[in-house]
């Protein structure tokens, strides 16, 4: 169902209010992101995700782009290569 939705601020904002999406996003975060960003998003190797400083932009579209395309020079993987598009959306909504 999610596959068909366009990716834009509005659709991502709607997902960020959906309990099931957030639960799935959190599970994905725990599996894929904790090693670099910490249990609470506090940052370790990767940046803190809980403050207002967004190196690559804090809009939902910017976050989606960062997760999907990665930031190779910073060691951020391009998760769009290994995760299905719906999972990238779930992670975006959770973060």
Residue, then its C-alpha position, 0 to 999 in steps of 0.5 A: x500500500x505504501x509503495x504507491x505513495x509519492x515521497x514528499x513532505x506531506x506523505x512523510x509527515x503523515x507517516x511520522x504520525x502513524x503508530x505502525x509506521x513508527x514502530x516498524x521504523x524503530x525496529x529498523x533503526x535498532x537493527x541498522x542505525x544504532x551502531x553509528x547513531x546510538x540507542x537514543x539517536x544521541x550520536x556515536x560514530x555518526x551524528x546526534x539525531x536528537x538536536x536541531x543541528x542537521x548537517x544535511x538538512x532537517x526537513x523530512x525530504x532531506x532526511x529521506x535523501x540522506x538515508x536513501x542516498x547516503x553520505x559516502x564521504x562521512x561513512x553514511x551508507x546509502x540504505x536505498x541500496x539495501x532496504x526496500x523503499x518502504x523501509x526507507x520511508x519508515x526510517x525517515x518517519x521514525x527519525 
